[in-house]
Amino acid sequence: MITSVGYSLAYRYVESSQLTFMGFVDGSTNLLSFVIPVVGLLLGYKSIAHARETGSVLLTLSFPQSRAGLIIGTLLSRWTLLIITTVTGLSLSGGIAAILYGTQGITTYPLVVLLTLLYSAAFVGIGVGISIVTTNERWITLSTFGSYFVLIILWDGLTTAIMLVLHRFDFSVLASPPDWTLLVRLLSPESSYNLLLRLGGGIDVAGQYVADSAPVYIGWWVAVGVLVIWMSLPVVLGFYRFRTAEL
């Protein structure tokens, strides 16, 4: 909330060209693509583990509730908290930006908000999944920070490194990378979010995915599927360990 509202006021100072509403949206979503993962992971990364450490999970499960219900409820409650703060922040910042920079392109803003919520769900799911697997605080912390750095900071670099290894360090391949690298890059939640913003919100990111030369198997449906998988797969994998774990 603070990030988006603060950017709506700071936009006029960080942008030297013409100030527009869509320019604000472009800058704010770029900022949120780094901030939302941090918040989502922090909301989820100790959710189940803390309950197991304090023993409150035993009290919760003493009521008519299964372990699966506990996990689903935890995931939804943490995501709901992030939904409330994100929608509130984006609504306030959008209103401020509309007053200060005009309303051209504002009709796409609700879709941008929805896509941001889907993006946030991916990292809440990752955080909760980590929390399900173990109660070891060091492992939880390392996994959380490792997830952020791999998925947000290192993913594109790792994809490039794999491509160079497969092509025996022929750096000429960087000028025209093979199509499969687009799919690998799209497996990152951030890249999928950027593609959806490009297609749904008209924001000038992820241009390589909508170019004429882009393969036919790259589309919005793949990006949505990637975000849904990142939200659900860590939780499902964690549950298979949690369902037989000693509490």
Phi, psi and omega in degrees: 000311180297320181298310184291318179294318178298321180291327179298330178273327183276347185305320182295339181266337182262348180249121184270339180274194182297134182275122180225162179296317181291329174296320175298315180298318179302311181292320183290321179291326175298319178291317182293333179297339176262328185277316183304316178301321179297312182295316180299315179295319181292328177291328186259340197289342177237013188299306180278320182301318180295321179295325178288321180294320182276347181086358182293338179295327178293320177295318180297318183282350176287340174276168179293076180213133181274169176295322177297319178297323178298315182293314180298318179297320178296314179301312183292322181292320178292320178292322178299319177300317179290325176300314182299312182292322181291313180297318179297313181296314181290327177293315179294314182293323177296320177296317178297315181296322179297322179290319186275327191238003180097174186244010179296121182091004185292339182294339179274352187296318177303322178293321177300319179297315180297318179295324177294323177294320177296319177299318180295326181298325181301318185276333170295318178298319178297315180298314179295321178300318177298318182293332180288323191292320189211161173250003179288114187297322180295316180295320179297315181295314180297319180294322181293308179294322178297320178299317181295312184293321180290313187281330185255318187265317192258347191303309181298320179295321178294321178298317179296319180297317179298317180298318180294321178296315181295333179257021175055043176057037172274098188291349177293340180293339180295333180289330179216077184293150179295159185299327185296337179293330176297318179294318179297317178296326181290343177290347173283134178304323181294316179295321178295319177299316180296321178297317180295323177295322180293315184282321185265328184251355180069024181273138189279069174225164175056040182298333183294339182276343182245007177293160180300332182273000182293140180294157185290338182275009174256116181200178182297326182294327176292317181297317178297316179298321179298315181293321178295319179296317179295331177286320190261322187299313178300325180290317180296314179297319178296324181296322181298333175273324185290328188293338178245008184283149174284128181259000000 
